[in-house]
Amino acid sequence: MNRALYTLLFHLGLPLIALRLFLRGRKAPAYRQRIGERFAFGLPALQPGGIWVHAVSVGESIAAAPMIRALRARYPQLPITVTCMTPTGSERIQALFAGDALIQHCYLPYDLPWAAARFLDRVRPKLAVIMETELWPNHIHQCAKRGIPVALANGRLSERSARGYGRFAKLTAPMLAEMSLLAVQTDAEAERFRRLGARAECVTVTGSIKFDLTIDPELLQRAETLRTEWQAVARPVWIAASTHAGEDEIILAAHQQLLARHPEALLILVPRHPERFNSVFELCGKVGLNTVRRSTAAPVNDTTQVLLGDTMGELLFLYALADIALVGGSLVANGGHNLLEPAALGKPVLSGPHLFNFLDIAAQLREAGALREVGDAQQVANVVSELWRKPEEAEQMRAAGQAVMQRNQGALARLLAGLGKLLN
């Protein structure tokens, strides 16, 4: 399939896209808003001539934030337009950069030639930066037509994804050949991109910028203060974060087992998607657990068994409140989420077995002894209980995780150097 056929099929699929927006809008009404932006109509007032950064959703937006701030500091005269595809990503971007008039935001239009052209003619960027692997052939081609260099930042490409791209070689190879920089996380991923058609001289291994996460000491102090207010300094607290459908039942079953061994235990449960907050709260009540919603600001007391993290932008803070962290998206076949946030905070890290989105990071943490993998409620309860009973093991995991973080830092500086060459 070449780009012309891809574009035709995209147009033919627009009714299905409209149906998908409608169905998603039933659970998350924000999907029914700002639809014009998805076709490059009704875009907000955007200052042209700067840097365009695309981060598809929440995770990519958070990962991109240090890079965006560094670009803002290095090129203070350039506006930065940050795009995404989801309402939750939009909320996160606006919260991260509120108050900075030169960091502007809209949805990325769908990958239709005329929509991409309207968007680029409006923004007129000097550089396009795509986070991770959100590659759109028409957007990239329209950039190439206008002489706008396109960079892939923090690129990752699993073997499975590479096989998928490889099935459409007539579409993938020309698209990758039009890109000016592919800054990827590992040697294996660099080889996959070259094999798919990227120009060898444009592919470089920078590592993952997620290792360059820095923790504000004030955040740790706020977490310590809140636990003191809860009278929970010595209370065993664990967090299960970024959970997906099918995982909450496992987590809550594990917590019920933990309560039988540690009656004072507190679980912080954070669903990945806001549209699931209500259903997970109902599930907590259904299984008989006394649950407080973070969004209500209701106090946590010694009878509270679950704190539901139903707010946006607080994940690092909620991690900081806990002793042990389980990262979701991994007990079901979703591929996992960022394991480095709890590691940077000095938390022993647990995950399920499905980590295909973070194979290299998971391998490094596992080999260092900073990550324990669990598969079901019994294993979750056993490992959490063990770490509470053996604080020396938890301390070893904490130190190992922070050592992995320190050993891998520097990716952001290498990425910025590559982007600087394209801007200059």
Residue, then its C-alpha position, 0 to 999 in steps of 0.5 A: m500500500n502506497r501513500a495514495l491508497y492509504t489516503l483514499l482508505f483514510h477518507l473512506g474510513l471517516p464515517l467509522i472515525a466519526l462513529r468512534l468519536f461518538l462512542r467514546g464521547r458517551k463515556a468521555p464527553a470531551y471527545r465530542q468537543r473541538i472536533g473542528e481542530r481534528f480537521a484543521f478548522g477552528l484552530p485557536a490563535l497560534q503564533p507561527g514560526g517556532i517548533w511543533v511538538h506532537a505527543v499523542s496522549v498523556g504518557e507522551s506529553i509527560a515524557a515530552a515536558p522536560m524536552i519542551r522546557a529545555l527547548r523553551a530555555r534554549y530558544p526563548q524567542l520561538p513559540i512551541t506548538v504542542t499537539c496531541m490526539t486525546p482529551t486527557g493529553s490535552e488537559r495534561i498539556q494545558a496544565l503542564f504549561a499554563g501561564d506560558a504564552l509561547i507554549q500553545h496547544c491544539y489537537l493534531p488534525y487527522d492525517l489527511p493531506w489537506a488537513a495536514a497542509r492547513f495545519l502546517d500553513r497556519v503554524r509554519p514551524k521551523l522544526a517538527v518533533i514527534m514523540e516516540t512512534e506516532l508516525w503519520p505519512n501525510h503530515i511527514h510528507q507535507c513537512a518535507k514538501r515545505g522543507i520542514p525537518v522532522a525529528l523523532a524524539n525518544g523513538r521506540l519500535s518493538e519487533r512486533s511493531a516493526r513487523g507491522y510497519g514492514r507489511f506496508a513497506k511502500l508506505t513506511a519506507p518513503m515516510l521514514a526516508e523523509m525524516s531528518l532525525l530519528a533519535v531512538q532509545t536502543d541499538a535494536e530499535a535503531e536497526r529496526f528503523r534502518r531496516l524499514g527504510a530510514r536513512a542510516e545517517c539520520v538514525t542515532v541512539t540517544g537513550s530514553i529521556k524518561f531516565d532524565l526525570t528529576i524529582d522536585p524535593e518540594l513534592l516529597q515534602r508535600a507527600e510526607t506532610l500529607r501522610t503525617e496529616w493522615q496519621a499514616v507515617a508508619r502505616p503500610v501504603w501501596i499504590a497501583a497506578s495507571t490501571h486498565a480494565g481487567e486489572d482493578e479486580i486483581i488489585l482489589a482482590a490482592h488488597q483484600q488478602l493484604l488486609a487479612r495480614h496487615p489490617e491497617a494497609l492502605l491502597i492508592l488506586v489510580p485508573r489510567h483513564p478518567e472515564r473509568f473513575n466512576s466505575v472503579f469507585e463503584l467496584c471498590g464499594k461492590v467488593g466492600l472496601n471503604t473508599v475515599r475519592r481524592s477529588t473530594a478532598a475528603p480526609v483519609n483516616d484509619t478506616t479508609q482502605v482505598l484512596l481512589g486517585d481520580t484527579m489529573g496531573e497528580l500521579l508523581f505525588l500519589y507515587a510519593l505517598a506510597d511505600i511500594a508501587l505497582v505500575g499497571g497496563s501490565l497485568v493485562a496485555n496492554g504493554g505496560h506504562n512508565l516504570l521509571e517514575p516510581a523508581a526515580l522516587g525511590k519506590p520498589v517497583l512491581s509490574g505484571p508480565h506484559l511489558f512489551n512497550f518497555l522491554d529495555i527499561a524493564a530488563q535493566l530494572r529487573e537485572a538490577g533487582a529493582l523490579r519484581e514481576v507478578g501475575d495474579a492477585q496472590q502473587v501481588a499480595n505475597v510480594v507487597s507483604e514480603l516487602w513490608r515485612k522485610p524493609e531491607e529488601a525494599e531498601q535494596m530495590r529502592a537503591a537499585g532503581q535509583a542506580v539504574m536511573q543515574r546510570n542512564q541519564g544524559a539522553l535529553a542532552r544528546l537529543l537536544a544536541g541533535l535538534g539544535k543541529l536541525l534548527n541551526 
